[in-house]
Amino acid sequence: MAELIREIEEADLPRLGDLLTEVFGDGTWKTIERLGGMTNHSYKITREDGQEYLVRIPGEGTEEMINRADERKSTELACDLHIDADLLYFGDNGEKVMKFIYAPQEMNEAVMRKPENLKQAAELFHRLHSSGADTGVRFEVFEMAALYEGIIRDAGVAFYDDYEDVKQNVMRIKSEVDQGGDAPKVPCHNDSLMGNWVLDGNGKLYLIDWEYSGMNEAMWDLSCLSIEAEYTDAEDELLLHTYYGYEGREAGAGEKKRFIAAKMYVDYLWTLWGLTRVPFDGQFMQEYADNRYRRLKKNLDAYQKLG
């Protein structure tokens, strides 16, 4: 996939100073560094006292898809559960200032496949899902998919030639799985791609960026991690074994079936999300969507072969 280059935006600098003034009464800094991220403008800012902070300015076009008041609720919950870093400021438009996670290590699929990190992720998700909190934030996968379809059409971005057939198959599988009954809705992150995991210098794992968080089936988070980290069948087994071990049991057959189906739902939704971003991020996002769509079809074929 093409690399998405992120450089410091000169136009952001006055606003960064304003945000620091809002939080600290002083808008100066010692150093500034643009961080990665697929849509937002995020910066690591080191102040004169050596303290490090993350400052985020929302990216262009995100206001169409993200309710920032809802994001704030989930971010505050994550911080209370010590899943994310300390939150210092969250503005109505999604601007935020947080403590910077100590000495972050390089994060990639191989790092998340290490058993100690896989197990940390399972514990983190179980802590979130079993918190008993209800953020009141809805994450309705197929409602969001319909919203994204409308944005794609309005922007004149092309759908895939076989999209309607693929969509029909996804909905058929959803109908089959739903016959087993509704799974409870719990607080979920919903977007656990590699860029949203941070491993600090002491080996503690964090989950950041709660833009797409909301009440959803727990299996979505587990399946999303599996496909993002490219887990093998054995690693999937370890993930489920560790997660349900906190409940003193193993995953049942129905839960394993939902786990497989949720992998398809994840790629279905984020394929459409990627297409909504093509007008803003060009070829990078087109390739992002294409890669997810290919994997979606591969998993559809595998699911159908299960009978």
Backbone as a ProteinNet text record, in pm:
[ID]
protein_1_A
[PRIMARY]
MAELIREIEEADLPRLGDLLTEVFGDGTWKTIERLGGMTNHSYKITREDGQEYLVRIPGEGTEEMINRADERKSTELACDLHIDADLLYFGDNGEKVMKFIYAPQEMNEAVMRKPENLKQAAELFHRLHSSGADTGVRFEVFEMAALYEGIIRDAGVAFYDDYEDVKQNVMRIKSEVDQGGDAPKVPCHNDSLMGNWVLDGNGKLYLIDWEYSGMNEAMWDLSCLSIEAEYTDAEDELLLHTYYGYEGREAGAGEKKRFIAAKMYVDYLWTLWGLTRVPFDGQFMQEYADNRYRRLKKNLDAYQKLG
[TERTIARY]
84.4	0	88	47.8	124.8	139.7	250.6	276.3	207.6	144.3	78.7	174.1	229.4	328.9	258.4	304.4	247	358	341.4	437.1	365.8	444.5	387.4	314.3	190.3	110.5	131.5	188.9	213.8	85.9	-24.3	-151.7	-199.7	-147	-188	-118.9	-4.5	79.2	10.1	-60.8	-128.9	-232	-305.3	-407.2	-344.8	-232.1	-161.5	-121	-72.4	-37.3	-157.3	-272.3	-394.2	-437.4	-426.4	-467.7	-376.6	-247.7	-156	-184.9	-218.6	-254.2	-380	-476.5	-601.6	-574.8	-481.1	-454.9	-355.1	-248.3	-136.9	-120.3	-193.4	-174.8	-53.3	8.2	130.5	136.5	142.1	135.2	267.9	375.9	508.3	545.4	642.8	695.3	842.8	906.5	1047.9	1066.1	994.7	1000.8	861.2	843.8	716.6	745.4	662.5	680.2	543.8	526.3	401.4	398.9	287.9	271.3	194.3	192.8	115.7	-33.5	-110.9	-256.2	-317.3	-432.2	-488.6	-573	-622.6	-712.5	-681.6	-639.4	-625	-484.4	-469.2	-339.1	-299.2	-208.9	-167.1	-19.2	13.2	149.1	197.1	325	392.4	461.3	422.5	478.4	551.5	677.5	757.8	771.2	728.9	735.5	871.2	894.7	1026	1065.5	965.7	996.9	1025.9	1023.8	1053.2	933	816.8	695.9	643.9	594	551	399.3	339.9	195.3	157.7	42.4	-16.3	-126	-120.1	-222.8	-281	-414	-479.4	-573	-561.7	-657	-730.5	-864.2	-937.3	-911	-909.9	-882.7	-1003.3	-975.6	-1079.3	-1176.5	-1306.6	-1408.8	-1455.3	-1386.4	-1425	-1556.6	-1593	-1716	-1840.3	-1830.1	-1944.4	-1973.7	-1872.5	-1886.8	-1867.5	-1816.3	-1779.8	-1851.1	-1921.5	-1982.9	-1881.4	-1827.2	-1717.6	-1762.9	-1887.6	-1936.8	-1940.8	-1979.5	-1980.1	-1837.8	-1746.5	-1607.4	-1553.1	-1589.2	-1538.9	-1585.1	-1710.2	-1761.2	-1677.2	-1648	-1572.2	-1426.8	-1371.3	-1233.5	-1221.5	-1316.2	-1312.5	-1324.8	-1409.5	-1421.2	-1289.2	-1227.1	-1099.2	-992	-990.7	-892.5	-920.9	-1048.4	-1084.6	-1043.7	-1046.4	-1009.7	-860.1	-784.8	-639.3	-604	-690.5	-667.8	-597.6	-627.2	-563.7	-489.8	-411.6	-334.6	-426.3	-370.7	-449.6	-497.4	-626.9	-687.6	-686.4	-634.1	-625.5	-726.4	-764.8	-857.5	-925.5	-1056.5	-1130.5	-1232.5	-1210.7	-1297.7	-1420.8	-1518	-1643.1	-1622.4	-1516.5	-1492.3	-1395	-1357.5	-1270.7	-1123.4	-1086.4	-947.9	-921.6	-801.9	-773.3	-625	-600.6	-464.3	-456.9	-355.9	-338.2	-191.3	-165.3	-27.7	24.7	149.1	210.1	257.1	225.4	261.8	413.9	468.2	611.8	683.7	782.8	877.3	809.2	715.9	644	737.6	714.4	793.6	731.5	810.6	758	646.2	536.6	421.1	392.5	376.4	337.5	273.1	237.1	167	251.3	380.8	467.9	470.5	471.8	471.2	342.1	230	101.4	78.6	162.8	152.5	232.2	314.8	386.9	285.2	298.4	196.8	170.3	275.9	255.1	171.1	183.2	103.4	-36.7	-49.3	-181.6	-262.6	-200.1	-270.4	-306	-216.6	-249.4	-370.8	-376.7	-489.2	-619.3	-614.3	-733.7	-781.3	-686.1	-722.6	-780	-717.1	-763.1	-906.3	-931.7	-1067.3	-1167.1	-1127.5	-1221.4	-1251.7	-1150.2	-1170.5	-1270.4	-1256	-1348	-1488.4	-1497.7	-1629.3	-1705.6	-1633.8	-1698.9	-1710.1	-1683.8	-1684.1	-1823.3	-1926.4	-2062.6	-2109.7	-2024	-2059.8	-2150.2	-2236	-2315.1	-2293	-2213.6	-2180.7	-2297.8	-2398.3	-2509.8	-2476	-2356.5	-2311.4	-2341	-2420.8	-2458.2	-2351.8	-2317.6	-2232.1	-2306.6	-2388.6	-2471.3	-2404.2	-2338.7	-2250.5	-2319.2	-2436.4	-2499.3	-2570.5	-2608.4	-2654.1	-2537.3	-2421.2	-2303.1	-2264.4	-2275.6	-2243.3	-2334.1	-2463.3	-2557	-2520.4	-2479.1	-2435.2	-2314	-2218	-2097.4	-2129.6	-2223.1	-2264	-2313.9	-2394.2	-2445.3	-2334.7	-2236.5	-2123.9	-2043.4	-2022.8	-1946.9	-2017.8	-2148.8	-2224.8	-2220.4	-2242.3	-2243.4	-2108.5	-2000.1	-1865.9	-1826.2	-1908.1	-1876.8	-1765.4	-1739.6	-1637.5	-1699	-1623.3	-1675.4	-1683.5	-1794.9	-1806.3	-1741.3	-1714.5	-1661	-1771.1	-1731.1	-1827.9	-1916.9	-1860.1	-1936.6	-1983.5	-1985.7	-2017.5	-2154.8	-2256.4	-2391.8	-2401.3	-2331.1	-2330.7	-2262.1	-2149	-2075.8	-2160.7	-2222.3	-2308.6	-2421.5	-2483	-2591.8	-2543.5	-2423.7	-2369.3	-2339.9	-2287.6	-2262.6	-2393.1	-2497.1	-2624.6	-2688	-2666.3	-2717.9	-2651	-2519.6	-2447.2	-2492.3	-2511.4	-2560.5	-2694.6	-2782.9	-2913.2	-2898.3	-2806.8	-2782.7	-2731.3	-2633.9	-2573.5	-2674.3	-2756	-2851.8	-2960.4	-2977.1	-3075.9	-3038.2	-2910.2	-2865.6	-2897.2	-2959.6	-2995.1	-2902.5	-2949.7	-2871.8	-2762.2	-2642.5	-2533.9	-2549	-2513.4	-2527.1	-2435.7	-2478.8	-2397.7	-2316.5	-2187.2	-2094.4	-2006.1	-1935.7	-1845.1	-1735.2	-1717.4	-1617	-1535.4	-1414.3	-1328.3	-1365.1	-1381.3	-1431.7	-1330.9	-1209.7	-1115.3	-971.8	-946.2	-817.7	-710.3	-691.6	-581.7	-448.6	-339.9	-210	-172.6	-210.8	-177.7	-248.1	-348.1	-421.1	-376.1	-272.8	-211.9	-77.5	-49.1	79.6	136.5	260.2	332.3	438.8	427.4	520.1	655.8	746.6	882	893.5	787.4	785.3	710.1	663.7	592.3	443.9	387.4	243.2	172.6	63.1	-11.9	-126.9	-142.7	-252.8	-331.7	-458.7	-543	-590.5	-564.1	-588	-688.1	-728.3	-813.7	-949.9	-1047.2	-1179.2	-1286.9	-1247.7	-1341	-1459.1	-1436.5	-1541.5	-1594.5	-1564.9	-1607.6	-1757.7	-1813.3	-1954.9	-2000.6	-2125.7	-2182	-2199.2	-2135.7	-2133.3	-2115.9	-2120.4	-2092.7	-1943.6	-1909.5	-1769	-1687.1	-1749.2	-1675.3	-1616.1	-1675.2	-1621	-1477	-1450.9	-1315.9	-1216.1	-1253.8	-1163.6	-1135.3	-1237.2	-1219.6	-1139	-1162.8	-1088.9	-939.8	-906.3	-766.5	-706.9	-781.3	-730.9	-693.5	-780.2	-749.4	-643	-641.3	-541.2	-401.4	-390.4	-260.9	-225.6	-316.7	-294.3	-266.6	-354.7	-338.8	-362.7	-287.5	-309.5	-425.8	-468.2	-574.4	-532.5	-405.8	-356.9	-360.2	-326	-329.2	-472.1	-564.3	-705.7	-752.3	-710.1	-747.4	-694.3	-569.3	-510.8	-584.6	-622.1	-696.4	-828.6	-904.6	-1034.5	-1016.9	-917.2	-891.6	-857.8	-773.5	-735.1	-852.6	-924.6	-1038.1	-1143.5	-1186.9	-1293.3	-1241.7	-1110	-1052.3	-1082.3	-1100.3	-1136.9	-1279.7	-1355.6	-1489.6	-1492.1	-1372.7	-1362.3	-1418.3	-1410.2	-1464.9	-1395.5	-1434.6	-1386.3	-1496.1	-1458	-1557.2	-1642	-1773	-1863.2	-1866.5	-1934.6	-1942.6	-2009.2	-2114.1	-2181.8	-2093.9	-2015.1	-1924	-1814	-1765.4	-1663.3	-1719.1	-1845.6	-1908.4	-1924.6	-1963.9	-1975.6	-1839.9	-1735.3	-1599.6	-1561.3	-1590	-1557.7	-1641.5	-1771.6	-1859.2	-1819.1	-1780	-1743.4	-1622.2	-1533.9	-1419.7	-1468.5	-1574.2	-1628.8	-1697.5	-1769.7	-1835.9	-1733	-1621.1	-1516	-1464.8	-1428	-1374.1	-1481.4	-1603.2	-1712.5	-1727.9	-1734.7	-1754.9	-1634.7	-1513	-1396.9	-1355.9	-1401.4	-1386.6	-1463.8	-1588.1	-1670.8	-1613	-1566.8	-1504.5	-1387	-1303.3	-1188.1	-1230.3	-1337.8	-1385.5	-1436.1	-1491.8	-1535.6	-1417.7	-1298.5	-1180.5	-1101	-1137.1	-1062	-1055.4	-1164.4	-1153.9	-1054.5	-1023.1	-933	-790.3	-773.6	-641.7	-599.6	-680.4	-639.7	-604.8	-495	-457.3	-431.1	-376.9	-351.6	-479.7	-588.1	-713.3	-779.2	-761	-814.7	-750	-619.4	-549.6	-588.3	-608.9	-656	-789.5	-883.9	-1014.8	-1001.7	-919.1	-901.5	-849.2	-751.7	-694.4	-797.7	-879.1	-984	-1089.4	-1122.2	-1226	-1180.3	-1054	-1000.9	-1007	-971.2	-974.3	-1118	-1209	-1350.6	-1398.7	-1367.8	-1414.5	-1348.3	-1221.8	-1152.1	-1218.8	-1253.2	-1317.8	-1461.2	-1529	-1661.4	-1654.7	-1558.1	-1541.5	-1511.3	-1424.6	-1387.5	-1508.5	-1588.4	-1707	-1806.7	-1826.3	-1922.6	-1880.9	-1748.7	-1698.1	-1718.9	-1740.7	-1766.5	-1901.7	-1986.3	-2119.5	-2210.4
-118.8	0	123.9	225	348.8	411	480.1	542.7	678.3	704.4	833.4	922.9	1022.4	1110.4	1217.3	1235.1	1337.1	1432.1	1560.2	1662.1	1766.7	1844.7	1951.4	2050.4	2080.6	2178.2	2315.9	2407.1	2540.5	2606.1	2576.7	2637	2587.3	2471.4	2417.7	2487.1	2547.7	2595.1	2697.2	2797.7	2891.5	2821.7	2726.8	2657.9	2569.9	2506.3	2426.9	2514.9	2634.5	2727.1	2766.1	2787.1	2822.7	2710	2585.2	2471.9	2455.9	2475.9	2469.5	2580.6	2698.1	2809.1	2776	2711.8	2672.9	2579.8	2487.4	2385.9	2433.5	2501.4	2533.3	2682.8	2766.5	2910.3	2963.3	2877.7	2914.7	2831.2	2896.4	2825.9	2792	2799	2773	2625.8	2585.9	2449.4	2448.7	2338.4	2319.6	2251.3	2141.6	2069.4	2024.5	2000.3	1951.6	1848.7	1744	1635.4	1589.1	1579	1527.8	1376	1324.6	1181.5	1121.2	989.1	919.8	931	865	872.2	888.3	826.9	820	940.4	1014.5	1125.3	1255	1245.3	1364.6	1423.7	1543.6	1608	1593.5	1501.6	1474.8	1506.9	1565.3	1612	1569.1	1534.7	1517.8	1650.9	1711.3	1840.6	1824.5	1865.9	1865.8	2009.1	2031.8	2166.8	2191.6	2313.5	2353.2	2274.2	2225.8	2148.3	2002	1966.1	1829.3	1737.5	1783.9	1701.8	1691.4	1572.1	1543.5	1526.2	1579.8	1576.7	1543.1	1483.3	1462.2	1566.4	1634.7	1733.2	1695.5	1684.3	1643.3	1751.3	1777.5	1861.4	1770.9	1764.4	1672.9	1700.1	1592	1602	1646.5	1691.5	1738.6	1626.4	1656.7	1560.9	1470.3	1470.4	1379	1419.6	1545.7	1592	1525.1	1469.1	1401.5	1267.3	1207.3	1070.1	1052.4	1152.5	1134.8	1236.9	1188	1273.2	1291.9	1411.6	1433.4	1426.8	1461.9	1447.6	1300.3	1214.8	1070.8	1018.7	1064.6	1022.3	1058.7	1176	1219.3	1124.9	1081.5	989.7	862.2	806.1	681.5	703.5	818	850	862.4	929.8	946.3	811.5	722.2	588.3	513.8	519.5	450.5	502.9	632.3	690.8	647.4	643.3	599.3	453.9	372.9	231.9	209.3	317.4	312.2	232.5	245.1	183	281.2	409.6	516.5	609.2	700.6	794.5	899.3	982.5	1084	1191.9	1223.9	1327.1	1459.7	1563.9	1696.9	1794.8	1774.4	1868.1	1796.5	1817.6	1764.9	1870.8	1931.3	2037.5	1986.5	2073.2	2035.7	1986.3	2034.4	1995.4	1877.7	1818.4	1701.7	1729.9	1854.9	1884.6	1827	1771.9	1716.1	1728.7	1729.2	1730.8	1618.8	1531.8	1419.4	1409.1	1343.1	1309.6	1212	1229.2	1141.9	1013.8	900.8	771.9	756.7	712.9	707.3	616.8	670.1	594.8	487.3	526	424.2	342.9	211.4	121.8	113.6	66.2	46	-57	-25.2	-114.6	-165.3	-295.2	-357.5	-492	-563.8	-690.8	-791.2	-794.5	-890.1	-864.7	-737.9	-703.8	-750.5	-731.3	-770.5	-921.4	-993.1	-1139.5	-1203.7	-1126.2	-1181.4	-1221.6	-1342.2	-1390.1	-1295	-1230.1	-1141.6	-1019.5	-972.7	-857.7	-900.3	-1015.7	-1070.2	-1086.7	-1140.2	-1161.7	-1029	-930.6	-797.5	-739.4	-756.3	-703.7	-771.8	-903	-975.9	-926	-903.6	-853.3	-712.8	-629.2	-491.1	-489.4	-570.6	-575.2	-627.4	-729.9	-783.5	-679.6	-603.5	-497	-393.7	-356.5	-260	-318.1	-437.9	-498.2	-533.1	-565	-605	-490.5	-368.3	-252.9	-220.7	-267.2	-236.3	-99.4	-25.6	109.6	104.1	202	224	368.6	388.4	523.8	593.2	514	571	601.9	561.3	586.6	463.9	480.3	368.4	344.5	219.3	181.1	71.7	113.1	20.1	-0.9	-113.8	-139.3	-115.8	-170.8	-166.1	-33.5	37.3	175.2	262.6	241.6	317.6	284.7	158.2	118.9	192	201.9	273	421.6	480.1	620	637.8	548	557	540	451.1	434.6	567.1	638.5	766.8	868.8	871.6	964.6	930.4	801.1	756.4	799	777.6	814.6	965.9	1040.4	1185.9	1239.9	1170.3	1215.1	1166.6	1080.8	1031	928	863.3	758.4	627.6	550.6	428	314	241.7	115.6	4.1	-108.2	-224	-286.7	-346.1	-401.5	-507.3	-586.5	-694.7	-658.1	-529.4	-486.8	-534	-521.6	-558.9	-707.6	-792.2	-935.9	-964.4	-899.3	-918.8	-871.2	-755.7	-703.4	-801.5	-857.8	-953.4	-1075.2	-1123.6	-1238.9	-1205.1	-1084	-1041.2	-1036.8	-981.1	-969.9	-1107.2	-1200.5	-1336.5	-1402.3	-1386.4	-1443.6	-1378.3	-1247.6	-1178.2	-1237.2	-1263.6	-1321	-1458.8	-1538.7	-1672.2	-1664.1	-1577.3	-1564.8	-1510.3	-1415.8	-1352.8	-1449.5	-1558.5	-1658	-1720	-1711.1	-1762.7	-1670.6	-1556	-1460.7	-1341.3	-1234.6	-1111.1	-1121.1	-1078.6	-1067.7	-934.3	-927.9	-801.4	-694.2	-570	-456	-406.2	-388.4	-344.9	-234.4	-158.3	-56	-121.4	-74.1	-128.6	-15.6	-47.3	47.7	53.7	-63	-80.7	-54.6	-10	27	-2.6	-128.6	-162.1	-196.5	-107.2	-125.7	-101.4	-140.7	-136.6	3.7	105.5	242.3	291.1	216.2	255.7	180.4	96.5	31.1	97.3	118.7	175	89.7	47	-28	64.7	96.4	194.5	131.9	215	169.3	66.6	51.4	-50	-175.8	-179.2	-297.3	-297.7	-184.5	-174.9	-136	-203.9	-182	-84.6	10.1	106.2	96	136	146.6	291	356	500.1	527.9	654.2	704.1	634.9	699.1	639.8	702.3	745.2	813.5	725.7	597.2	508.4	415.5	448.1	364.7	379.3	279.7	282.1	145.3	135.7	10.7	-85.9	-201.7	-299.1	-437.4	-540.3	-675.7	-689.7	-750.7	-765.8	-834.3	-924.3	-1002.5	-915.3	-799.9	-709.3	-671.8	-632.5	-590.8	-705.6	-825.1	-939.2	-972.1	-971.3	-1002.3	-894.7	-769.7	-659.7	-673.1	-702.2	-722.5	-838.3	-947	-1065.1	-1034.1	-964.2	-938	-830	-732.1	-625.6	-678.2	-769.1	-824.7	-949	-988.7	-1104.9	-1230.3	-1255.5	-1371.7	-1501.7	-1603.3	-1738	-1801.1	-1919.2	-1990.7	-2018	-2053.2	-2080.7	-1954.8	-1840.7	-1715	-1672	-1699.5	-1674.4	-1757.1	-1883.8	-1970.9	-1916	-1867.3	-1810.9	-1684.6	-1601.5	-1478.6	-1510.9	-1603.5	-1639.4	-1710.5	-1798.5	-1870.1	-1772.4	-1673.1	-1575.5	-1487.9	-1439.6	-1349.5	-1418	-1537.3	-1605	-1669.1	-1681.3	-1728.9	-1637.5	-1507.7	-1413.9	-1437.1	-1518.7	-1557.1	-1701.8	-1763.8	-1900.3	-2004.2	-1977.4	-2071.8	-2057.9	-2143.1	-2133.9	-2074.9	-2023.6	-1974.2	-2090.5	-2067.3	-2169.3	-2169.7	-2269.5	-2282.2	-2160.5	-2109.8	-1992.3	-1869.2	-1856.1	-1741.3	-1749.8	-1870	-1886	-1853.7	-1888.3	-1856.3	-1705.2	-1637.9	-1491.8	-1426.4	-1485.8	-1435.1	-1435.5	-1545	-1555.7	-1456.8	-1450.4	-1359.6	-1214.4	-1181.1	-1042.6	-998	-1090.6	-1054.7	-997.3	-1058	-1008.1	-873.4	-856.2	-728.4	-615.9	-644.5	-544	-495.1	-589.2	-548.2	-485.6	-530.3	-470.4	-322.6	-293	-154.2	-67.7	-115.3	-29.7	-19.6	-113.2	-93.2	31	40.4	155.9	284.3	276.4	394.5	441.6	348.1	385.4	458.1	411.5	477.2	618.5	642.1	779.5	874.5	820.6	904.3	927.9	860.4	874.3	1019.1	1097.4	1237.3	1320.7	1278.3	1355.4	1302.6	1170.2	1109.4	1029.7	1032	979.7	832.6	802.1	664.5	582.8	643.7	571.9	507.4	584.7	530.8	434.3	456	360.5	223.4	221.9	95.4	34	117.7	69.2	-4.2	59.6	-2.3	-128.9	-124.6	-241.3	-361.3	-338.7	-448.3	-510.6	-428	-480.5	-556.5	-505.3	-569.2	-706.4	-717.4	-848.3	-948.4	-903	-993.2	-1028.9	-934.7	-962.6	-1075.7	-1069.1	-1172.4	-1307.1	-1303.7	-1427.5	-1493.1	-1413.2	-1468.2	-1512.2	-1443.7	-1488.8	-1628.6	-1649.7	-1781.9	-1887.4	-1853.3	-1948.8	-1982	-1882.6	-1905.3	-1995.8	-1972.4	-2051.2	-2197.2	-2220.6	-2357.9	-2432.9	-2357.5	-2423.4	-2494.3	-2453.2	-2513.7	-2456.7
0	0	0	-71.6	-79.8	58.3	82.1	211	217.5	330.7	353	430.5	363.6	424.4	507	630.1	717.6	760.6	730.1	769	854.4	926.8	1008.5	918.3	954.5	880.4	944.3	867.8	922.2	972.1	904.1	943.3	1079.2	1125.1	1254.9	1372.4	1347.7	1457.9	1549.1	1494.1	1585	1673.8	1615.8	1695.1	1801.6	1770.2	1870.3	1988.7	1959.5	2066.2	2149.6	2081.9	2154	2248.3	2201.6	2284.1	2406.2	2386.7	2499.8	2600.4	2548.6	2637.2	2716	2648.9	2715.2	2832.9	2814.5	2916.6	3021.1	2975.5	3064.8	3093.6	3020.4	3036	2963.6	2882	2810.6	2683.2	2567.3	2440.1	2377.1	2452.7	2394.2	2407	2324.4	2331.9	2296.2	2331.7	2302.1	2168.1	2146	2018.1	1978.8	1848.2	1795.7	1687.9	1685.1	1588.7	1540.1	1410.2	1354.2	1369.3	1418.2	1436.4	1319.8	1314.3	1211.4	1239.7	1157.7	1170.5	1033.8	1013.9	879.3	842.9	942.4	908.6	982.8	1108.2	1191.5	1185.1	1237.9	1253	1399.2	1428	1565	1581.4	1696.4	1720.8	1859.2	1866.1	1993.7	2024.8	2135.2	2175	2307.8	2309.3	2431.7	2480.2	2603.2	2659	2724.2	2763	2815.4	2939.8	3014.8	3135.9	3105	2975.1	2934.2	2929.7	2977.3	2973.5	2830	2796.3	2658.7	2652.9	2545.7	2530.6	2387	2371.8	2240.4	2219.8	2107	2072.7	1937.4	1932.2	1807.5	1757	1625.7	1553.7	1455.6	1458.6	1370.6	1223.2	1144.2	1002.4	921	801.9	711	677.7	682.3	644.3	756.4	870.5	978.1	1044.3	1030.9	1095.3	1037.8	916.9	856.1	921.6	985.6	1031.6	1181.4	1250.9	1391.1	1478	1579.3	1679.4	1791.8	1805.4	1898.9	2044.2	2072.9	2209.7	2248.9	2153.9	2178.9	2197.8	2113.6	2127	2264.3	2312.8	2443.2	2554	2549.2	2651.7	2656.8	2540.6	2536.4	2575.6	2537.1	2574.2	2725.1	2786.6	2931.7	3002.6	2950.8	3008.5	2997.3	2879.9	2859.4	2954	2975.3	3067.6	3210.8	3249.6	3384.4	3408.2	3302.6	3312.9	3292.4	3273.8	3251.6	3125.7	3026.9	2897	2803.5	2818.9	2742.2	2839.2	2783.3	2865.6	2928.1	3017.2	3087.2	2989.9	2997.3	2913.9	2987.5	2921.5	2981.1	2922.6	2799.1	2733.2	2617.4	2603.1	2487.9	2446.6	2330.5	2282.9	2211.3	2192.6	2127.3	1984.6	1919.6	1780.5	1768.6	1882.8	1878.5	1900.9	1915.9	1952.8	2092	2111.7	2243.4	2277.1	2408.1	2461.8	2565	2549.7	2641	2679.7	2790.5	2822.3	2717.9	2679.8	2579.9	2648.4	2588.8	2647.3	2647.6	2760.2	2782.5	2682.9	2614.2	2530.5	2447.1	2359.1	2281.3	2192.7	2193.6	2110.6	1971.2	1875.5	1740.6	1746.4	1679.1	1681	1540.3	1528.2	1401.4	1431.1	1326.1	1343	1421.3	1393.8	1462.5	1612.7	1651.2	1793.6	1859.6	1790.3	1846.7	1841	1770.1	1769.2	1882.5	1950.7	2065.4	2172.4	2227.6	2323.3	2438.3	2491.1	2604.9	2567	2443.1	2400.5	2360.6	2296.8	2266	2394	2497.6	2623.7	2690.2	2681.3	2734.6	2664.2	2531.9	2455.1	2496.8	2517	2560.2	2696.5	2788.3	2921	2911.6	2830.3	2813.3	2760.2	2657.2	2601.6	2704.7	2780.5	2878.8	2986.5	3026.8	3125	3073	2946.2	2885.6	2874.4	2819.7	2792.2	2920	3028	3152.4	3252.7	3206.5	3297.6	3351.5	3282.1	3323.2	3280.2	3211.3	3166.7	3044.3	3034.1	2912.8	2871.7	2768.4	2725.3	2656.1	2618.7	2544.2	2399.3	2356.7	2219.2	2135.2	2032.3	1946.7	1840.3	1818.7	1707	1632.4	1537.4	1461	1326.1	1312.3	1199	1066.2	1049.5	917.7	892.4	997.3	979.4	932.2	992.4	951.7	808.3	771	633.8	534.5	568.5	480.5	472.3	584.5	585.5	494	505.3	423.4	275.4	243.8	103.9	46.6	125.3	78	56.1	146.3	131.5	7.1	-16.5	-133.9	-262.6	-267.3	-387.5	-409.9	-302.8	-315.3	-362.6	-325.1	-363.1	-502.5	-561.8	-695.2	-698.9	-584.8	-578.4	-627	-704.1	-764.3	-663.3	-664.7	-592.5	-675.1	-611.8	-682.9	-768.6	-880.9	-974.4	-910.7	-820.8	-757.6	-617.3	-585.6	-448.9	-404.1	-487	-446	-414.5	-491.3	-462.5	-329.9	-306.7	-181.5	-63.2	-76.5	29.1	60.9	-41.8	-21.2	58.3	27.9	100.6	246.5	270.2	408	486.2	426.5	495.6	518.9	426.4	445.5	566.2	577.7	691.4	821.2	818.5	937.1	981.3	886.1	919.2	981.6	929.5	985	1128.3	1149.6	1282.6	1382.1	1339.2	1429.5	1475.3	1405.4	1448.1	1582.5	1618.3	1747.5	1863.5	1835.9	1941.1	1941	2003.2	2008.3	2115.3	2078.9	2176.4	2249	2376.9	2450.6	2394.1	2406.9	2364.9	2485	2461.8	2566.8	2509.5	2593.5	2539	2456.4	2334.2	2243.7	2181.7	2143.9	2074.1	1926.5	1865.3	1728.7	1617.5	1649.6	1543	1586.3	1622.6	1684.8	1581.7	1484.8	1389.7	1459.6	1396.5	1463.2	1509.8	1435.4	1472.6	1597.6	1645.2	1765.3	1890.4	1876.2	1991.9	2020.7	2147.3	2187.7	2300.1	2282.8	2385.3	2442.7	2572.2	2627.3	2660.3	2706.8	2732.3	2842.8	2922.2	3027.7	2987.3	2861.5	2813.9	2841.9	2886.1	2910	2780.2	2752.3	2629.4	2653	2559.9	2562.6	2432.2	2438.9	2320.1	2310.9	2197.4	2184.3	2071.6	2060.4	1951.4	1951.4	2016.3	2040.5	1952	1832.9	1742.7	1702.3	1686.1	1635.8	1744.8	1869.9	1980.8	2005.5	2073.2	2105.1	2150.6	2185.4	2235.1	2117.6	2129.8	2021	2082.1	1998.4	2045	2072.8	2184.2	2222.9	2114.6	2041.3	1942	1832.1	1807.7	1705.8	1739.3	1863.5	1901.6	1885.3	1927.2	1916.7	1770.7	1688.3	1546	1475.4	1512.6	1451.7	1482.3	1607.5	1642.8	1563.5	1551.1	1480.7	1336.8	1265.8	1125	1110.6	1201.9	1192.5	1224	1321.9	1360.7	1279.8	1191.1	1103.7	1186.1	1282.7	1368.2	1291.6	1328.6	1277.2	1353.8	1310	1381.8	1526.3	1545.3	1681.2	1767.3	1707.9	1783	1812.1	1718.8	1746.2	1865.3	1869.8	1981.7	2113.7	2113.2	2234.8	2276.3	2179.6	2208.7	2277.3	2220.4	2277.5	2412	2421.6	2546.1	2659.4	2628.8	2731.2	2770	2670.3	2695.4	2781.8	2742.1	2816.8	2944.5	2955.3	3080.5	3197.2	3169.6	3275.2	3324	3251.7	3295.2	3343.7	3350	3398.9	3304.1	3173.2	3076.9	2942.9	2847.6	2710.6	2622.2	2506.4	2409.6	2359.4	2350.9	2298.9	2147.3	2090.7	1945.3	1883	1946.7	1893.4	1895.2	1998.2	2007.6	1902.7	1877.2	1774	1635.4	1613.4	1485.6	1470.1	1577.6	1573.6	1551	1606.9	1589.2	1441.6	1371.6	1229.2	1148.1	1179.1	1104.7	1126.4	1248.6	1278.4	1198.3	1162.8	1078.2	945.7	892.1	766	783.5	894.2	918.6	930.2	997.1	1015.5	880.7	793.5	664.2	575.2	589.2	511.4	546	676.4	717.1	681.9	710.4	690.1	543.2	459.9	315.7	273.1	319	283.2	343.3	468	529.2	444.6	401.1	319	192	130.4	7.5	35.9	156.1	187.9	198.7	228.2	248.3	119.9	12.3	-113.9	-162	-153.9	-199.9	-119.1	2.5	88.6	85.1	76.6	88.2	-34.7	-139.3	-268.6	-272.3	-343.9	-373	-247.4	-143.9	-18.8	32.2	34.8	86.8	-10.4	-139	-235.1	-215.5	-195.3	-173.4	-38.7	61.2	191.2	173.8	104.3	81.9	-2.4	-105.5	-193.3	-115.5	-28	50.6	142.4	205.1	293	213	97.7	16.5	-31.8	-69.6	-110.6	5.3	125.2	240.9	276.7	265.5	289.7	200.4	73.1	-20.2	8.5	48.7	84.6	205.5	306.3	425.6	398	306.4	265	205.1	117.1	55.7	161.8	257.7	362.3	450.1	481.4	565.1	494.4	365.3	289.2	278.2	277.7	270.2	401.9	510.9	638.5	639.7	544.9	538.2	644.2
[MASK]
+++++++++++++++++++++++++++++++++++++++++++++++++++++++++++++++++++++++++++++++++++++++++++++++++++++++++++++++++++++++++++++++++++++++++++++++++++++++++++++++++++++++++++++++++++++++++++++++++++++++++++++++++++++++++++++++++++++++++++++++++++++++++++++++++++++++++++++++++++++++++++++++++++++++++++++++++++

